[in-house]
């Protein structure tokens, strides 16, 4: 299992990269928010030689606009991974299953040379998802032993804790296998 983290504006731009193979950086949310640390957090990951991914926190409605906003604000480099973060919003709503699917498909259309994955927690995967559509792979959050999420579906990334920050593992045999999969 490869180790990685995900970061947002709540984390430092000089996060520790020791022992990591990848990082996911929050890029955007809805149609108006851009992570103010996006450039610095991206540079930190690239300078450390990590595979870099970017995620968009999905809100219900305006899926095409959100996908276009995400792609417009996210750096574009071959081998970067794109992700949709599908969970409950601050106002208690969430994008529907079909909205999640349409968003992934639109991002894949806008960035056809990038892998696009779905991030969601175990509860969403088991109770809200009805299509099992995760684009190019599932990134599942389930706070248990690293690499042992409690789901039957195949997954690529597993967020196993948020203490003291979001830590993940990736189901790849090596860093070069992850890079090859990501298209780098």
N, C-alpha and C positions, 0 to 999 in steps of 0.2 A: 504494500500500500504506500502510495505517495502522500506526503503531508502538504497541507496548504491552509490558508486562512482566507477570510473575506473581511473587507474593511469598508467603512463609510466615513462620513464626516465626524463621527464619534471617536474615531481612532486617529492616532498620530500619522503624519506623513512619513515619519522615519521609523515605521514598524520594523520589528526584528524579522529578518529573512533567513536566519540560520536554520538549516535543516528542511527548508521548504522547497517544493517543486513548482507551486502555483499560488496565485493570489487572484481573488475576484474582488473588483473594486466597484462600489455602488457608483453608477453614472448619473442616472436620472430617476425621476418619479413623476407619474402623471404627465402633464404637458407644460409644467412650469419650473420644476426643480432640477438643478444641476448641482452635484456634489462640489462644493467649493474647493475641496482638496483633490479633485479628480486628476489633474495634471501631475501634481507632486506625488500622489500615491501610485499612479501609473509609472512614473519615472523610477520610483524606488523599486518596483517589481522588475521592470525592464533592466535596470542597472545591475540587479542581483541575478539576472539570467532566468527569471521565473517565467513560466507560461502565464500570461495575463488574460483574465476574463473580466467582463463588465456586466453589471446587471441593472435592470430597470424594474422599479417597484410599480407594479401594475395597478391601476385604478379602473373601476368599471367605466364603460363608455368611451367613445372616441378612439377606438383601437387603431385605426389607420393613422390618426394624428399622433398618438402616443408612440407608435412604431417609428414613424418618420422623425419625431423629436429625439427618440433614443438614438437612432442611427446618426442623425445630424450632430449630436453632442458627444458621441462616443468616438475615441480614436480608432482609426482603421489601420490595422497592420495584419498582414498574413499570419495566421496561427493564433490570433486572439479568439477567445470564446465569448459568445454573447449568451446572456441568460435573462429569463423573465422570472421575477420574484412574485409568486402568486400566493397571497395570504390576506388576512384581514387588514383593512386600512385603518387609519386613525379614527375615522368616523364610524367604524364598525361594519362597513360594507366590504364587498369583495367582487372582483370581476367574476362573471359567470364562467362556466366550463367552456361554452362556445366562444366567449370573448378571449379566454386564455388561448384556445386553439387558433383563433383568427390572428391574434397578436404574434404568436410564434411563426405562423405561415407568412405573415407580412414581413417580419424581420428577415426570415429566410429568403424571401423574394428580394428584399432591398440589399441584403448582404449574402449573395449566393455562395460565396467562397468561405464562409465562416460557419463553424458549428454553432447551433443555437440549442440551448438546453432549458429545461424547466426546473426551477427551484420551488419546492413547496415542503411543508412539514407533513409528517406522517398522517395527522388528522385530516388535512386537505386531501391527501392522496387516497385515503381509505373512505372518506365520507363525502367529499365534494366532486372528485374526479369521476367522470362517467365514460370518458373516451380512452383513457390511458395514453393520450397523445402527449409526448414530452419532447417533440422535435428530434434532435440528435442524441438525447440522453436525459436521464433523470438525475437531478441533484436533490437528494432527500435529506430533510432535517429530522433527526430522531436522536434524542440525547441519551444514548446508550453506549455500549462498547464500540469503539472506532471500527468501522468496517462491518458492523453487524446490525444494520437497520432492520426493524421488525416489519418488513414488507416482503411480498413474494415477487415483486417486479424486479427486473434487471435495473441496475443503477450505475452511474458513472462516478458520482461524487456523493459523499456522505458527510453532512455537518453533524458532528457528534457532541459538541458542547459549545456553550457561549461564555464559558468561564475560564480565563478572564476576558477572552474575546472569542469570536466565532472560529472554531477550528474544524478542519475538514480532512478527509482522506479521499484519494481517488483510486479507482479500481483499474490500475494500469500496472504492468510488470516493471516499467522503468520510466524515467523522465523522457527518454527518446521515444518510447511508445506513446506517451501522452502528446509529445510534440508532433509526432507523425499523425495521430488521430486528429489533432487540432488543425492540421494542415500547414504547420510551420516547417 
